């Protein structure tokens, strides 16, 4: 394993698989476990002081998301980066998030705008400090908040699973000059669209933002391979 998990303490009163799943998923999405790298279930179980069963169950969920390849006789590995899967991930995310923005615009209130501006401010501070992992987390928090405003409680979990392949790219790409600042301005435009209470304007702002992010991703995909 590329990271020592032995210092982590799991909550034994909660299902272990539900705690191990986001842990290993996070290691894959952030590139700590790189594409093609072996995922040693036995080592994970030993470091977390659990049986292999909850680890196996967590890996099964990751396999269903195509983040892990389980091959008989060859072991378990983080899946390779696949351009077609990444493109599909983008198309699904864009469709869902445009609808999320359109729905949220119809529920928008001042408390929602205040919450989004607060997240935006924390995102901006992370960018200024060049804390890129934190910036990505605040970016996700912003989009998650919009799904909560839309009053579609299951939407974010669907988006989060759908965008997993894109997230791997986000963590593996070095930020380009001006890109983070452009993202912040796009988020401000989304807030303006939401505040207009016009579903079409909100959806259009979301589409423009995600399309811009996709263009940055394509520039990297068309360059040296990500693995």
PALUM-562831 format. One record per residue: x, z negated, y negated of N, C-alpha, C in turn; residue in three letters. Coordinates in nm, 3 decimals, always signed. Example, Ala and Ser with C-alpha at 12.3 -4.5 7.8 and 13.67 -1.06 7.14 Angstrom:
nX/nZ/nY/caX/caZ/caY/cX/cZ/cY/doti
+1.319/-0.780/+0.569/+1.230/-0.780/+0.450/+1.320/-0.780/+0.330/ALA
+1.285/-0.708/+0.225/+1.367/-0.714/+0.106/+1.290/-0.787/-0.003/SER
***
This chain:
nX/nZ/nY/caX/caZ/caY/cX/cZ/cY/doti
+0.084/+0.000/+0.120/+0.000/+0.000/+0.000/+0.088/+0.000/-0.125/UNK
+0.048/+0.075/-0.229/+0.130/+0.081/-0.350/+0.113/-0.040/-0.440/UNK
+0.024/-0.131/-0.403/-0.001/-0.248/-0.486/-0.026/-0.368/-0.396/UNK
+0.017/-0.485/-0.441/-0.002/-0.608/-0.364/-0.138/-0.668/-0.396/UNK
-0.224/-0.678/-0.295/-0.358/-0.731/-0.313/-0.369/-0.877/-0.271/UNK
-0.260/-0.934/-0.226/-0.265/-1.066/-0.165/-0.300/-1.177/-0.264/UNK
-0.282/-1.151/-0.394/-0.314/-1.254/-0.493/-0.462/-1.254/-0.531/UNK
-0.536/-1.153/-0.488/-0.678/-1.145/-0.522/-0.758/-1.242/-0.436/UNK
-0.861/-1.299/-0.494/-0.947/-1.391/-0.421/-1.090/-1.336/-0.420/UNK
-1.141/-1.311/-0.303/-1.276/-1.260/-0.289/-1.376/-1.375/-0.286/UNK
-1.495/-1.346/-0.330/-1.604/-1.445/-0.328/-1.669/-1.441/-0.189/UNK
-1.643/-1.542/-0.110/-1.690/-1.542/+0.029/-1.841/-1.559/+0.038/UNK
-1.907/-1.592/-0.072/-2.053/-1.606/-0.068/-2.123/-1.471/-0.088/UNK
-2.046/-1.369/-0.122/-2.103/-1.235/-0.144/-2.052/-1.141/-0.036/UNK
-2.126/-1.031/-0.008/-2.079/-0.935/+0.094/-1.939/-0.884/+0.060/UNK
-1.849/-0.897/+0.156/-1.710/-0.858/+0.131/-1.695/-0.709/+0.106/UNK
-1.771/-0.628/+0.180/-1.759/-0.483/+0.164/-1.794/-0.439/+0.021/UNK
-1.888/-0.512/-0.042/-1.930/-0.477/-0.178/-1.825/-0.512/-0.282/UNK
-1.730/-0.598/-0.245/-1.619/-0.632/-0.334/-1.496/-0.545/-0.306/UNK
-1.477/-0.510/-0.180/-1.360/-0.429/-0.142/-1.380/-0.284/-0.184/UNK
-1.503/-0.236/-0.178/-1.532/-0.097/-0.215/-1.488/-0.065/-0.359/UNK
-1.532/-0.140/-0.463/-1.488/-0.104/-0.598/-1.339/-0.126/-0.619/UNK
-1.282/-0.220/-0.545/-1.139/-0.247/-0.557/-1.057/-0.125/-0.513/UNK
-1.084/-0.075/-0.392/-1.010/+0.040/-0.341/-1.047/+0.166/-0.420/UNK
-1.174/+0.178/-0.457/-1.218/+0.293/-0.536/-1.141/+0.300/-0.667/UNK
-1.126/+0.184/-0.733/-1.053/+0.179/-0.858/-0.907/+0.221/-0.842/UNK
-0.845/+0.182/-0.731/-0.706/+0.220/-0.706/-0.693/+0.371/-0.689/UNK
-0.794/+0.434/-0.629/-0.792/+0.579/-0.612/-0.818/+0.650/-0.744/UNK
-0.919/+0.605/-0.818/-0.957/+0.673/-0.942/-0.846/+0.665/-1.047/UNK
-0.777/+0.553/-1.052/-0.671/+0.536/-1.152/-0.538/+0.595/-1.107/UNK
-0.532/+0.647/-0.985/-0.410/+0.712/-0.939/-0.306/+0.618/-0.883/UNK
-0.340/+0.489/-0.870/-0.246/+0.396/-0.808/-0.227/+0.435/-0.662/UNK
-0.340/+0.468/-0.596/-0.333/+0.535/-0.467/-0.345/+0.684/-0.497/UNK
-0.240/+0.759/-0.474/-0.236/+0.899/-0.515/-0.299/+0.991/-0.410/UNK
-0.338/+1.112/-0.452/-0.397/+1.208/-0.357/-0.306/+1.230/-0.237/UNK
-0.365/+1.221/-0.119/-0.290/+1.244/+0.004/-0.220/+1.119/+0.057/UNK
-0.223/+1.010/-0.017/-0.155/+0.888/+0.026/-0.237/+0.815/+0.132/UNK
-0.167/+0.760/+0.229/-0.232/+0.690/+0.338/-0.295/+0.560/+0.286/UNK
-0.417/+0.533/+0.332/-0.485/+0.408/+0.302/-0.482/+0.324/+0.429/UNK
-0.401/+0.222/+0.427/-0.378/+0.139/+0.546/-0.485/+0.029/+0.551/UNK
-0.590/+0.051/+0.628/-0.700/-0.046/+0.636/-0.651/-0.181/+0.689/UNK
-0.562/-0.176/+0.785/-0.510/-0.301/+0.843/-0.434/-0.381/+0.738/UNK
-0.353/-0.314/+0.657/-0.275/-0.383/+0.554/-0.367/-0.441/+0.447/UNK
-0.469/-0.366/+0.410/-0.564/-0.415/+0.309/-0.634/-0.540/+0.361/UNK
-0.678/-0.533/+0.486/-0.746/-0.648/+0.546/-0.655/-0.770/+0.550/UNK
-0.529/-0.749/+0.586/-0.434/-0.859/+0.595/-0.408/-0.921/+0.456/UNK
-0.391/-0.835/+0.356/-0.361/-0.886/+0.222/-0.478/-0.961/+0.162/UNK
-0.600/-0.916/+0.194/-0.720/-0.982/+0.141/-0.768/-1.096/+0.232/UNK
-0.702/-1.110/+0.346/-0.737/-1.214/+0.442/-0.882/-1.200/+0.490/UNK
-0.915/-1.078/+0.532/-1.048/-1.049/+0.586/-1.031/-0.970/+0.715/UNK
-1.139/-0.954/+0.789/-1.133/-0.870/+0.908/-1.134/-0.723/+0.864/UNK
-1.109/-0.634/+0.956/-1.106/-0.492/+0.920/-1.246/-0.435/+0.900/UNK
-1.347/-0.506/+0.947/-1.484/-0.451/+0.938/-1.528/-0.422/+0.795/UNK
-1.520/-0.518/+0.701/-1.564/-0.485/+0.565/-1.476/-0.379/+0.498/UNK
-1.349/-0.374/+0.534/-1.260/-0.270/+0.479/-1.305/-0.134/+0.531/UNK
-1.335/-0.128/+0.660/-1.381/-0.002/+0.721/-1.513/+0.043/+0.657/UNK
-1.602/-0.052/+0.631/-1.731/-0.018/+0.569/-1.710/+0.034/+0.427/UNK
-1.616/-0.027/+0.354/-1.587/+0.019/+0.218/-1.527/+0.159/+0.219/UNK
-1.437/+0.184/+0.313/-1.374/+0.316/+0.324/-1.477/+0.421/+0.363/UNK
-1.575/+0.383/+0.444/-1.682/+0.477/+0.481/-1.759/+0.522/+0.356/UNK
-1.789/+0.430/+0.266/-1.858/+0.466/+0.142/-1.772/+0.561/+0.059/UNK
-1.643/+0.536/+0.055/-1.552/+0.622/-0.021/-1.541/+0.760/+0.042/UNK
-1.549/+0.763/+0.174/-1.550/+0.891/+0.244/-1.675/+0.971/+0.211/UNK
-1.790/+0.902/+0.201/-1.914/+0.969/+0.165/-1.907/+1.029/+0.024/UNK
-1.824/+0.969/-0.061/-1.805/+1.020/-0.198/-1.694/+1.125/-0.204/UNK
-1.635/+1.154/-0.090/-1.526/+1.251/-0.081/-1.400/+1.206/-0.157/UNK
-1.384/+1.076/-0.170/-1.261/+1.023/-0.228/-1.158/+0.990/-0.120/UNK
-1.207/+0.984/+0.003/-1.120/+0.949/+0.116/-1.148/+1.047/+0.229/UNK
-1.041/+1.087/+0.297/-1.053/+1.171/+0.417/-1.017/+1.085/+0.538/UNK
-1.110/+1.077/+0.632/-1.085/+1.004/+0.756/-1.071/+1.107/+0.867/UNK
-0.950/+1.121/+0.918/-0.921/+1.223/+1.019/-0.871/+1.155/+1.145/UNK
-0.938/+1.185/+1.256/-0.897/+1.127/+1.384/-0.752/+1.164/+1.414/UNK
-0.677/+1.068/+1.462/-0.537/+1.082/+1.500/-0.443/+1.092/+1.379/UNK
-0.497/+1.118/+1.260/-0.411/+1.134/+1.142/-0.423/+1.018/+1.044/UNK
-0.521/+0.933/+1.064/-0.537/+0.819/+0.976/-0.626/+0.848/+0.857/UNK
-0.631/+0.753/+0.767/-0.716/+0.761/+0.648/-0.629/+0.784/+0.525/UNK
-0.668/+0.884/+0.445/-0.590/+0.918/+0.326/-0.681/+0.940/+0.206/UNK
-0.627/+0.913/+0.087/-0.699/+0.951/-0.035/-0.710/+1.102/-0.037/UNK
-0.827/+1.153/-0.068/-0.847/+1.297/-0.062/-0.761/+1.369/-0.165/UNK
-0.728/+1.494/-0.135/-0.655/+1.579/-0.228/-0.748/+1.617/-0.343/UNK
-0.688/+1.651/-0.457/-0.766/+1.700/-0.570/-0.813/+1.841/-0.538/UNK
-0.943/+1.864/-0.552/-1.002/+1.993/-0.516/-1.075/+2.049/-0.639/UNK
-1.033/+2.165/-0.685/-1.090/+2.218/-0.810/-1.240/+2.241/-0.799/UNK
-1.285/+2.293/-0.688/-1.428/+2.320/-0.673/-1.509/+2.190/-0.682/UNK
-1.457/+2.085/-0.619/-1.524/+1.955/-0.624/-1.525/+1.899/-0.766/UNK
-1.416/+1.922/-0.839/-1.407/+1.874/-0.977/-1.507/+1.949/-1.066/UNK
-1.518/+2.080/-1.047/-1.614/+2.159/-1.124/-1.757/+2.116/-1.094/UNK
-1.785/+2.093/-0.967/-1.918/+2.047/-0.928/-1.948/+1.911/-0.991/UNK
-1.849/+1.825/-0.992/-1.863/+1.692/-1.051/-1.900/+1.703/-1.199/UNK
-1.833/+1.795/-1.269/-1.862/+1.815/-1.411/-2.004/+1.865/-1.434/UNK
-2.046/+1.962/-1.356/-2.179/+2.021/-1.375/-2.290/+1.918/-1.351/UNK
-2.272/+1.836/-1.247/-2.371/+1.732/-1.218/-2.372/+1.628/-1.330/UNK
-2.253/+1.586/-1.373/-2.247/+1.485/-1.478/-2.312/+1.537/-1.607/UNK
-2.280/+1.660/-1.644/-2.336/+1.713/-1.769/-2.488/+1.716/-1.767/UNK
-2.544/+1.763/-1.656/-2.690/+1.770/-1.646/-2.753/+1.632/-1.657/UNK
-2.698/+1.535/-1.586/-2.754/+1.400/-1.586/-2.737/+1.332/-1.722/UNK
-2.621/+1.348/-1.784/-2.597/+1.279/-1.910/-2.673/+1.343/-2.026/UNK
-2.696/+1.473/-2.022/-2.780/+1.536/-2.124/-2.922/+1.480/-2.116/UNK
-2.972/+1.464/-1.995/-3.106/+1.407/-1.978/-3.107/+1.260/-2.020/UNK
-2.999/+1.188/-1.989/-2.989/+1.049/-2.030/-2.997/+1.037/-2.182/UNK
-2.925/+1.121/-2.253/-2.927/+1.117/-2.399/-3.064/+1.153/-2.454/UNK
-3.126/+1.254/-2.394/-3.259/+1.296/-2.439/-3.361/+1.184/-2.422/UNK
-3.353/+1.114/-2.310/-3.446/+1.004/-2.285/-3.415/+0.885/-2.377/UNK
-3.285/+0.857/-2.397/-3.247/+0.743/-2.480/-3.293/+0.761/-2.625/UNK
-3.289/+0.885/-2.673/-3.329/+0.911/-2.812/-3.472/+0.864/-2.838/UNK
-3.555/+0.868/-2.736/-3.696/+0.830/-2.752/-3.716/+0.678/-2.753/UNK
-3.610/+0.604/-2.714/-3.618/+0.457/-2.710/-3.530/+0.392/-2.816/UNK
-3.461/+0.473/-2.895/-3.355/+0.421/-2.982/-3.408/+0.323/-3.086/UNK
-3.337/+0.210/-3.100/-3.369/+0.109/-3.200/-3.237/+0.064/-3.264/UNK
-3.246/-0.012/-3.372/-3.126/-0.054/-3.444/-3.033/-0.136/-3.355/UNK
-3.090/-0.219/-3.268/-3.005/-0.299/-3.179/-2.924/-0.211/-3.086/UNK
-2.980/-0.097/-3.046/-2.906/-0.004/-2.960/-2.793/+0.062/-3.037/UNK
-2.822/+0.103/-3.162/-2.718/+0.165/-3.244/-2.604/+0.066/-3.268/UNK
-2.639/-0.060/-3.295/-2.537/-0.163/-3.318/-2.449/-0.181/-3.194/UNK
-2.511/-0.180/-3.078/-2.435/-0.196/-2.953/-2.339/-0.080/-2.933/UNK
-2.386/+0.042/-2.957/-2.300/+0.160/-2.939/-2.185/+0.161/-3.039/UNK
-2.211/+0.119/-3.163/-2.105/+0.114/-3.263/-2.001/+0.007/-3.227/UNK
-2.046/-0.103/-3.167/-1.954/-0.208/-3.124/-1.861/-0.157/-3.014/UNK
-1.919/-0.086/-2.918/-1.837/-0.028/-2.810/-1.739/+0.073/-2.869/UNK
-1.786/+0.154/-2.964/-1.702/+0.255/-3.028/-1.584/+0.189/-3.100/UNK
-1.609/+0.077/-3.167/-1.502/+0.007/-3.237/-1.396/-0.044/-3.139/UNK
-1.440/-0.097/-3.025/-1.344/-0.145/-2.925/-1.268/-0.030/-2.860/UNK
-1.336/+0.082/-2.845/-1.271/+0.204/-2.793/-1.162/+0.248/-2.892/UNK
-1.195/+0.248/-3.021/-1.099/+0.291/-3.122/-0.977/+0.200/-3.125/UNK
-0.998/+0.070/-3.111/-0.884/-0.024/-3.108/-0.793/+0.003/-2.989/UNK
-0.854/+0.033/-2.875/-0.773/+0.063/-2.756/-0.690/+0.190/-2.777/UNK
-0.749/+0.289/-2.842/-0.676/+0.414/-2.871/-0.560/+0.385/-2.965/UNK
-0.585/+0.306/-3.069/-0.480/+0.273/-3.166/-0.363/+0.201/-3.100/UNK
-0.394/+0.118/-3.001/-0.289/+0.044/-2.931/-0.231/+0.123/-2.813/UNK
-0.281/+0.245/-2.794/-0.237/+0.333/-2.684/-0.260/+0.266/-2.547/UNK
-0.369/+0.192/-2.538/-0.409/+0.129/-2.412/-0.508/+0.225/-2.344/UNK
-0.455/+0.324/-2.273/-0.537/+0.435/-2.228/-0.635/+0.397/-2.116/UNK
-0.594/+0.308/-2.027/-0.687/+0.264/-1.922/-0.804/+0.190/-1.985/UNK
-0.775/+0.105/-2.084/-0.880/+0.034/-2.157/-0.969/+0.133/-2.233/UNK
-0.909/+0.235/-2.292/-0.987/+0.335/-2.366/-1.085/+0.407/-2.275/UNK
-1.041/+0.440/-2.154/-1.130/+0.506/-2.058/-1.244/+0.412/-2.019/UNK
-1.211/+0.285/-2.001/-1.315/+0.187/-1.966/-1.420/+0.175/-2.075/UNK
-1.376/+0.177/-2.203/-1.471/+0.168/-2.314/-1.551/+0.298/-2.329/UNK
-1.488/+0.410/-2.297/-1.559/+0.539/-2.295/-1.673/+0.532/-2.194/UNK
-1.643/+0.483/-2.075/-1.746/+0.470/-1.971/-1.855/+0.371/-2.013/UNK
-1.814/+0.262/-2.080/-1.912/+0.163/-2.126/-2.011/+0.228/-2.223/UNK
-1.962/+0.316/-2.308/-2.046/+0.386/-2.405/-2.152/+0.470/-2.333/UNK
-2.108/+0.547/-2.236/-2.202/+0.633/-2.162/-2.298/+0.551/-2.077/UNK
-2.248/+0.441/-2.020/-2.333/+0.352/-1.942/-2.442/+0.292/-2.030/UNK
-2.403/+0.252/-2.151/-2.500/+0.192/-2.242/-2.613/+0.289/-2.274/UNK
-2.581/+0.417/-2.287/-2.684/+0.516/-2.317/-2.784/+0.526/-2.202/UNK
-2.736/+0.519/-2.079/-2.830/+0.524/-1.966/-2.920/+0.400/-1.966/UNK
-2.867/+0.287/-2.010/-2.951/+0.166/-2.018/-3.056/+0.180/-2.127/UNK
-3.019/+0.241/-2.239/-3.116/+0.265/-2.346/-3.224/+0.360/-2.297/UNK
-3.186/+0.455/-2.213/-3.282/+0.554/-2.163/-3.387/+0.492/-2.072/UNK
-3.363/+0.368/-2.029/-3.456/+0.295/-1.943/-3.473/+0.363/-1.807/UNK
-3.360/+0.417/-1.757/-3.356/+0.475/-1.623/-3.249/+0.397/-1.546/UNK
-3.287/+0.284/-1.487/-3.190/+0.189/-1.434/-3.099/+0.241/-1.323/UNK
-3.142/+0.340/-1.248/-3.058/+0.390/-1.138/-2.969/+0.506/-1.180/UNK
-2.984/+0.552/-1.303/-2.914/+0.673/-1.345/-2.763/+0.656/-1.349/UNK
-2.716/+0.541/-1.403/-2.571/+0.526/-1.417/-2.500/+0.526/-1.283/UNK
-2.556/+0.461/-1.183/-2.488/+0.458/-1.053/-2.474/+0.600/-0.998/UNK
-2.575/+0.683/-1.022/-2.568/+0.823/-0.977/-2.462/+0.899/-1.054/UNK
-2.458/+0.880/-1.185/-2.357/+0.946/-1.268/-2.217/+0.900/-1.227/UNK
-2.201/+0.771/-1.208/-2.070/+0.714/-1.176/-2.014/+0.772/-1.047/UNK
-2.100/+0.787/-0.947/-2.056/+0.847/-0.821/-2.026/+0.995/-0.840/UNK
-2.112/+1.062/-0.916/-2.098/+1.207/-0.934/-1.970/+1.243/-1.010/UNK
-1.927/+1.158/-1.103/-1.813/+1.192/-1.187/-1.679/+1.141/-1.131/UNK
-1.679/+1.093/-1.010/-1.558/+1.032/-0.954/-1.440/+1.129/-0.956/UNK
-1.463/+1.255/-0.918/-1.353/+1.351/-0.915/-1.300/+1.377/-1.056/UNK
-1.388/+1.378/-1.155/-1.345/+1.392/-1.294/-1.263/+1.271/-1.338/UNK
-1.304/+1.153/-1.294/-1.233/+1.031/-1.334/-1.088/+1.033/-1.284/UNK
-1.066/+1.087/-1.168/-0.929/+1.097/-1.118/-0.844/+1.182/-1.212/UNK
-0.904/+1.290/-1.261/-0.832/+1.376/-1.357/-0.804/+1.300/-1.486/UNK
-0.904/+1.226/-1.534/-0.888/+1.155/-1.661/-0.770/+1.058/-1.657/UNK
-0.754/+0.989/-1.546/-0.647/+0.891/-1.536/-0.512/+0.956/-1.509/UNK
-0.512/+1.078/-1.458/-0.385/+1.143/-1.424/-0.335/+1.234/-1.536/UNK
-0.419/+1.259/-1.636/-0.379/+1.345/-1.747/-0.317/+1.260/-1.858/UNK
-0.206/+1.305/-1.912/-0.152/+1.239/-2.030/-0.238/+1.279/-2.150/UNK
-0.278/+1.183/-2.234/-0.359/+1.217/-2.351/-0.286/+1.315/-2.442/UNK
-0.357/+1.415/-2.491/-0.298/+1.512/-2.582/-0.320/+1.466/-2.726/UNK
-0.231/+1.510/-2.814/-0.239/+1.470/-2.954/-0.377/+1.504/-3.011/UNK
-0.441/+1.406/-3.070/-0.569/+1.428/-3.136/-0.689/+1.424/-3.043/UNK
-0.666/+1.423/-2.912/-0.778/+1.429/-2.817/-0.863/+1.302/-2.821/UNK
-0.798/+1.186/-2.825/-0.872/+1.060/-2.827/-0.954/+1.048/-2.956/UNK
-0.894/+1.090/-3.068/-0.964/+1.084/-3.196/-1.085/+1.179/-3.195/UNK
-1.068/+1.295/-3.130/-1.180/+1.389/-3.120/-1.293/+1.330/-3.037/UNK
-1.257/+1.259/-2.931/-1.358/+1.194/-2.846/-1.437/+1.091/-2.927/UNK
-1.367/+1.013/-3.007/-1.435/+0.912/-3.088/-1.534/+0.977/-3.185/UNK
-1.493/+1.088/-3.247/-1.583/+1.156/-3.340/-1.703/+1.215/-3.266/UNK
-1.681/+1.265/-3.145/-1.792/+1.317/-3.064/-1.889/+1.205/-3.028/UNK
-1.837/+1.087/-3.002/-1.924/+0.973/-2.974/-2.007/+0.936/-3.098/UNK
-1.945/+0.946/-3.215/-2.021/+0.920/-3.339/-2.133/+1.022/-3.354/UNK
-2.105/+1.146/-3.318/-2.206/+1.250/-3.328/-2.320/+1.225/-3.229/UNK
-2.287/+1.173/-3.113/-2.390/+1.137/-3.015/-2.480/+1.027/-3.072/UNK
-2.418/+0.927/-3.134/-2.499/+0.820/-3.195/-2.591/+0.877/-3.302/UNK
-2.539/+0.970/-3.382/-2.624/+1.033/-3.484/-2.741/+1.107/-3.420/UNK
-2.712/+1.176/-3.310/-2.819/+1.245/-3.238/-2.923/+1.150/-3.183/UNK
-2.877/+1.038/-3.129/-2.969/+0.938/-3.076/-3.052/+0.876/-3.188/UNK
-2.986/+0.846/-3.302/-3.057/+0.785/-3.414/-3.162/+0.877/-3.474/UNK
-3.146/+1.007/-3.455/-3.245/+1.102/-3.507/-3.376/+1.093/-3.430/UNK
-3.368/+1.032/-3.313/-3.482/+1.023/-3.221/-3.531/+1.160/-3.175/UNK
-3.445/+1.258/-3.190/-3.475/+1.394/-3.146/-3.405/+1.418/-3.013/UNK
-3.480/+1.427/-2.902/-3.416/+1.445/-2.771/-3.325/+1.567/-2.764/UNK
-3.364/+1.676/-2.829/-3.283/+1.798/-2.823/-3.150/+1.779/-2.894/UNK
-3.151/+1.712/-3.011/-3.026/+1.687/-3.084/-2.934/+1.595/-3.005/UNK
-2.991/+1.491/-2.945/-2.910/+1.398/-2.868/-2.847/+1.467/-2.747/UNK
-2.927/+1.548/-2.678/-2.876/+1.620/-2.561/-2.769/+1.720/-2.601/UNK
-2.788/+1.788/-2.715/-2.689/+1.885/-2.762/-2.557/+1.819/-2.797/UNK
-2.564/+1.700/-2.859/-2.442/+1.627/-2.893/-2.368/+1.583/-2.767/UNK
-2.443/+1.540/-2.666/-2.382/+1.502/-2.540/-2.317/+1.622/-2.473/UNK
-2.386/+1.735/-2.474/-2.332/+1.857/-2.411/-2.202/+1.900/-2.479/UNK
-2.201/+1.897/-2.614/-2.081/+1.937/-2.687/-1.963/+1.846/-2.651/UNK
-1.990/+1.718/-2.638/-1.885/+1.621/-2.604/-1.830/+1.647/-2.464/UNK
-1.918/+1.661/-2.367/-1.873/+1.679/-2.229/-1.808/+1.816/-2.209/UNK
-1.855/+1.917/-2.279/-1.792/+2.049/-2.270/-1.650/+2.045/-2.325/UNK
-1.631/+1.971/-2.435/-1.497/+1.958/-2.492/-1.403/+1.886/-2.395/UNK
-1.454/+1.781/-2.332/-1.373/+1.708/-2.233/-1.337/+1.798/-2.116/UNK
-1.432/+1.883/-2.076/-1.408/+1.974/-1.964/-1.300/+2.077/-1.999/UNK
-1.301/+2.125/-2.122/-1.199/+2.222/-2.163/-1.059/+2.160/-2.154/UNK
-1.048/+2.034/-2.188/-0.919/+1.964/-2.176/-0.878/+1.951/-2.030/UNK
-0.978/+1.924/-1.945/-0.950/+1.911/-1.801/-0.905/+2.045/-1.743/UNK
-0.971/+2.153/-1.782/-0.936/+2.286/-1.732/-0.794/+2.322/-1.771/UNK
-0.754/+2.284/-1.893/-0.618/+2.315/-1.939/-0.514/+2.252/-1.846/UNK
-0.546/+2.132/-1.796/-0.455/+2.065/-1.702/-0.464/+2.127/-1.563/UNK
-0.586/+2.155/-1.519/-0.603/+2.213/-1.386/-0.534/+2.348/-1.374/UNK
-0.530/+2.422/-1.483/-0.467/+2.554/-1.482/-0.315/+2.546/-1.498/UNK
-0.266/+2.425/-1.523/-0.124/+2.404/-1.532/-0.069/+2.361/-1.397/UNK
+0.039/+2.280/-1.396/+0.095/+2.231/-1.270/-0.009/+2.155/-1.192/UNK
-0.010/+2.168/-1.061/-0.110/+2.105/-0.975/-0.108/+1.953/-0.987/UNK
-0.227/+1.894/-0.969/-0.239/+1.749/-0.974/-0.216/+1.686/-0.838/UNK
-0.208/+1.769/-0.734/-0.188/+1.711/-0.600/-0.308/+1.723/-0.514/UNK
***
